[in-house]
Amino acid sequence: GLGWGAIAIKAARVQIGSSDRFLLVGATEGPLTIRVAEIDPTTGTATQVAQAPGVGSSLSLYIATVNGRIFIFSADEARSGFPVDPLRGLQIYEFIPSPPALVLRRSILGNFTQVVVKGWPGSPFPAIFAHRLGVGFQSFIDIYDTNFLMTPTAPPRRASSLPHIGAPQGFRGYAVEAVVTRNGSVV
């Protein structure tokens, strides 16, 4: 076993070109570290290949490909309350398979509890869906595009922010999932 004692964990099959990898990502405390392991598809054995210092307190992880690159998304809740701690937010790491490395590429400030990254099959730029706590008893599902990850100086672009907790439609817990559909040429 890896002996991580992870506070958040996510596994995914990642296919880029002819490369087919099975990844396991975990966030561990003391101090917070984001760790990546590759899973051998024949034996099921996981071997840690990379790690990077964490930034906040990771509550949710997601693995996604963006334009042929592998990214790890970490939703970090600001446990110190409001206003939002500037060291917390949505942290975005890039996993470089060869030689293995994990690099913090970008951050989006906010008090995030969940993250999901989904796109239309074959689309190089999926959308980020992140549950963000607001002030008081309000929260939102923020939707970001991922194009900004390709340009280090480009700011994150929030496409929409949907009311969640406190919305007149009601809500059920903090869980977030997304389904991306297509209507003609519009995703």
Beta strands, then each sheet from edge to edge (+ up, - down):
strand 1: 8-16
strand 2: 19-28
strand 3: 33-39
strand 4: 46-53
strand 5: 58-66
strand 6: 69-76
strand 7: 89-96
strand 8: 101-109
strand 9: 112-118
strand 10: 127-133
strand 11: 139-144
strand 12: 158-163
sheet 1: 1+ 2- 3+ 4-
sheet 2: 5+ 6- 7+ 8-
sheet 3: 9+ 10- 11+ 12-
end
